[in-house]
């Protein structure tokens, strides 16, 4: 569902750049797709509904925010998200089809889920029926279990990253902060990763 503009943290402060400055790409072609409408966004970019022209199917197109695309570190993280998610094929995880760059835009092509996030559901309905909540949590845990078996830690599990399809499907999304267990540990400094509220 659409979300309003929001700043994002960079270099320890809130950027003045909006997450959604790229709506001018709606109606244009990117990554072999016709961009149709904005669905929402997060800390690294904007997600659009798009139509894959050669495959004749609707997809979700995640585009890295332009100011972040100028930073090699963010581009690396974005590409890591695509690789991490592409390794995972399971009914509880949003599938990644492709990733690439065109002009100044870096993008990830993903499965489109016709529905809403768990965050949207709670915002609309209030506290969920305990059985419904357990069903959603169980499905998310099944997706996490698959990721963990592949050595991938999500690191940003929250209602906004759990997609609820109109057909009853439940899928985990957004591996933007995911890390492979085999990744180097770095300098040993402690880093806080994820969404502050969760």
Phi, psi and omega in degrees: 000153184297149176231154182283166179299148178208146175282174177221156182281136176206132180054038175079008178216164182279124181289145175284344181289134179280154178292332187246055178271005193250019183296348177293346178279350176298129183097347180263177179255136178211127179062032181078014183236151169268120181283125187258311182197157177278133178260327182162196181190178182212205187293339184245346182177195185241143178251130180241152166278134181219164178243120178286118190290318182284324181271348180055053178213151177279143181220170171258134182240111179264125184242128180294136179303137187305317182291331177286329180294342178278351182255115182304328180295319179288324177297318178299316179296321180295316178293325177297321177301314182298315181293319181297310182291326182294336178286346188253117176238107183198148180298347181258008182229134177296129184278139174260129182262324185194167176207155180178193179221142177220122187056234181267004185260131172254135187219159172233131180261121188228167174297135177268125177257119179277099182173226183208173176271164176297327177299315179298319181298313180294321179297326182277319188255346186083201183304132182281154170303134183307323180292321177294317179298317179295322179297319180292315180296318180299317180296317179297320179294326177295319177295318179296322180299320178295315179299317182295324178295335178269006180077025182245127177254125186294308177071007177210048180283124180198164182305326181291345179253014174246115184263133181248109181283152177297337180273006178096354180288151178229124184224143176274137182229178173060084177262031183298333179253008183297152179221138173281137181301332182279355180296148178302147183282353178077210187279352181096356178289151182274127179240136177267119184240139174129196179260126190307320184293342184244000000 
